[in-house]
Amino acid sequence: MNKVGFFYDDVFLKHEPAGFHTENGERLIAIVEVLQNSSIWSNLIHMNPREASFNDISLIHAERYIDKVKGLTSGHLDADTYVSRGSLEAARHAVGAVIEAVERCMKGEIERAFCAVRPPGHHAEHAAAMGFCIFNNIAIGARYAQKIGYKKVFIIDFDVHHGNGTQHAFEDDDMVFFFSTHQYPHYPGTGRDFERGKGRGEGFTYNVPMRAGSGDREYVDVYQKTLPPLLKKFAPDLILVSAGYDILSDDPLSNIHVSHDGIRQIVQAILQSASVPVVISLEGGYHLRALSEAVRITLEEMLNQ
């Protein structure tokens, strides 16, 4: 059985909408409840996230943007991204979970990690919040990984929405490969198949737009046939995954129809494609029952594959 770190803290519940919002703390409460009632809970290595420093966050984000977030205790950073009194603390710990996981993998204390965090991150740009995301957890984690000695990082994003912020952070970098499957056309409108990076990073971005109505057959085909050769050729020493479970059939924010068995096959394909540390961080997923079961399946595969 693999050594899998599970990063969670109630601090993530401090990011609270003023009224109803699709992205809310019930998502993590449901996940933890399902995991606690499963046989895998006792097999996970339970770890607390650190609070990321502002220097860590500035590996990706502009100082002026960080200052803006620091100065806001209510309201919105964009039309979709709310801020409450506890949002900054939660967001810093969401980043901290990923960089702590990366560091623990580097030290050999764990082989894989799942970060059950919020707010999510992959839409956050260099100087702007976007699409529920305040800081780009995975992108900062990748830069931190490079800082502590990982040479080549492969980022996989299977959220139903394209990870525009992550792509833009690394589109001119040939040491970070960004691979994404996502519904298209769909929010945020980026992620066309001809977006392949630029300059030195040309060829190190790979987008696979998925038509509305796509399901297990289309997704599993991509992850079993398209992804493995890219991973083999790039030969990373770390894989980071933006796990968006809004690709599930029951999710209210998509028209993609992946089943729980499809999630299992996607995760298996990722884990079997390279024998390097894998850190998975939660992005989307807004149907509580479907989301929590998908996370359980993911962790089951992480433990056993």
Residue, then its C-alpha position, 0 to 999 in steps of 0.5 A: m500500500n502506498k504512503v498517501g498524505f491527506f491534507y485537510d483542516d477546518v480552516f478551509l471552512k472559514h471561506e464563507p459566502a454571504g448567501f448561497h454560493t455553489e462553492n461552499g464549505e459543505r463540499l469539504i464537509a461531505i468529503v470528510e464524512v464519506l472518507q471517515n465512514s470508509s475503510i480507507w480513512s485509517n490508511l491515509i497519513h493525515m497531515n495539516p497544511r501550513e499557512a503559505s507565506f506571501n513570498d510563496i504566493s508571490l512565486i505566481h501572483a503580483e504583489r499589488y494583487i496580493d495586497k488587494v486580497k489582504g485588504l478585503t474582508s468582504g465583497h467580491l474580487d470578481a463577479d464569481t469570487y467572493v471574499s469573507r473575513g476568513s477567506l485570506e487565511a483559508a486561501r493561504h492554507a490552500v496554497g500551503a497544503v500543496i507546497e507542504a505536500v510537495e515538500r513531504c514528497m521531496k523528503g520521502e515521507i509520503e509518495r502521493a498526496f491529496c489536498a482537500v482544499r478550498p478555495p480552488g485555484h486554477h482560474a486565478e491569474h497573475a494579478a486577478a481572481m477568477g471563477f471562485c479562485i483567489f490564489n492558484n494553488i497548483a501553479i504556486g505548488a509547481r514553482y515551489a517544487q522547482k525552488i526546492g529541487y524538482k526539475k520537471v513538473f507535469i501538471i494535469d487538469f481534468d476539471v470541466h473548466h479550463g485552467n486558464g490561470t495555470q496555463h498562462a503561468f507556464e506557457d513560456d516554460d519548457m520545464v513545466f508541462f500543462f495538460s488539460t481536458h475540459q468542456y469547450p466551448h465553456y467557461p472561461g473560453t480558453g483552452r483551444d487545441f491550438e494553444r500549445g505554449k509560446g517561446r521557449g514553452e511552445g509544445f509544453t502546453y497540451n489542451v484537449p477540448m471535450r464536446a458537451g455530452s462527452g463521457d467515459r468513452e471520450y475521457v478514458d480514451v484521452y487518459q489511456k492513449t494521449l496522456p501516457p506518451l506525453l508523460k513518457k517523453f517529458a519524463p517529469d520528476l513530479i506530477l501535480v493534478s488539478a482534480g475537478y470533479d465537475i466532470l461528473s454526470d450529476d454536476p450542475l455546472s457542466n454538460i460532461h457525463v463521466s461516471h464514477d467508474g470513469i473517474r477511477q479509470i482516469v486516476q488509474a491512467i495518471l498513476q500508472s503513467a509515471s512512477v514519480p510522486v503525485v500531488i492531487s489538489l481539489e478544484g471543482g465538483y459541486h454535487l455533494r454526493a457525487l463529489s465525495e464518492a469520487v474523492r473516495i475512489t481517487l484516494e482508494e486508487m492512490l493507496n492501491q495502484 
